[in-house]
Amino acid sequence: MKQVLRIAAAASLAFAIVGCTVQERVVVKEPPQKVVVRHMPAPIQEVVSVQPAPGYAWVPGHWVWHQNGWQWQAGHWYQGNVRPMPAIVVEQITVAPSPAHFWIPGHWKWHNGEWEWARGHWES
């Protein structure tokens, strides 16, 4: 567990970014049994284009789990207000349904003009 915390702290420092990129942190509390966690890749640094018109806000790019893999959702302009991505939800990893399953951590995704939490879950 201490090694996981050290890795998480090192990853937080490594992913400290500036400018127009989003830092996504996922904190999970792992159970005592050995589990495979499919963590999202490091954020991709994006260049924000010129605002197309007044009233548009930038939705930063972010990773989402889609069809058995992490997929980058590129940042884009949205007509309306964009709240900052909320804080990460700390989730408890439950017992795996089988040794063949792996854990997909929960993450925020942009959906219908709002940030929506996609809960962590097991896949095989």
Number of C-alpha atoms within 10 A of each C-alpha: 10 7 8 12 11 11 12 16 12 11 13 15 10 10 15 12 13 9 9 15 18 23 19 20 19 19 16 18 12 16 13 9 8 10 17 13 15 15 14 21 12 15 18 17 18 14 10 15 10 8 13 11 9 8 11 15 17 20 24 21 21 26 21 18 19 9 7 10 12 16 14 16 15 13 21 15 18 15 15 12 13 17 12 12 18 10 11 15 18 13 16 13 19 15 16 19 11 10 11 11 16 17 19 22 23 22 23 22 18 18 9 7 13 15 17 14 15 15 12 20 15 18 14 11
